């Protein structure tokens, strides 16, 4: 019995299942790194803009595959809290879903 796939061990099937899982896991891990770099870079660039009184925060939940860029602060007498970008990685397919852009 295989501890990974919980099936009776058959060499060919076992290797296929493990390699599919690993390729899927590595794809998600790769996308996580790319999205973290992208969101953090945008937050830094927007926060360092001239005459900018707003704060831009990277909200990263790598465990659940959620990545957001949030705009916070005061503009004149109005408080702003807005999600500028919201990206998710679908854990079943490994695809990136654009929730808001």
N, C-alpha and C positions, 0 to 999 in steps of 0.2 A: 504494500500500500504506500502510495506516495504521500508524504506529508504536505506537499505543496498543492497538488490538485485534487487530493482526496479520492483518487481513483486507483484501481488496480494498476500496478506498474507495468506498462508496456513501453519498451524503449523508444520506439518511433513516435508514439503519441505523446509521451512524456516530454521528449525533446522539443516537439512542436509547441506544446502548451507553454513550457518554460520560456522558449525563445520568443513567443508572441507576447507573453507577459513582460519580459525584460525590454523588448523593443517599445512596447506601449509605455512602460514606466520611464524609460529613457527619453522618449518623445515628450512626455509631460514635464519631466525635469528640465529638459532643454528649453521648452516654452516658458517655464517658470522663470528661469534665469533671464531670458530675453525680455519678458514683460517687466520684471523687477528693474532691470537696467533702463528700459524705455520710460517707465512711469517715474522713476527717481530722477532721470535726466530732465524730463519735462518739468517736474516740480522745481528743480534747481534753476533751470533756465527762466521759468516764469517768475520765480521769487526774486531773481536778480535783475529783473527788468527795471529800467529807469522810471522814476516817478510812480512806482508801484507800492501802494499801501496795503495790498492784499497779501495773504499768505497762501501758498500752494503746498498742499501736503500729499505725499504718496501714502495711500492706505493699502497695505499689502497683507493678505492672509494666504500665505503659500500652502498652508495645511488644507484649506478648503478651496484653493485655486481662484481667489477673488483679488482683483487688482483695480484700484481706483485712484484718480487724481481729483482732489477736492480743493475748491477755492473758498477761503474764509477771510472775514475781516469786515471793516466798515468802509462804506463808500458814501461820503457826505453824512447823512443822518440815517442811513439804511444799513442794516447788518446783512451781509451776504454769506450764504452757506450753500454751495452748489457743487454737485458732482459733475465734473467736466468730462471725464472718461471713466467708463466702467467696463472692464474686460474680465471674462471668466474662461477657465479651461474646463471643458466638459470631461469629467473623469472617465466616462464610459468610452467616448470616441477619441479623446485627446485633441479635439478641435478647439480653437479659440473662438469664443462667442463675444461679439461686440454688443454689450447691453446698452451703452450710451456713448455717443461721440459727438 
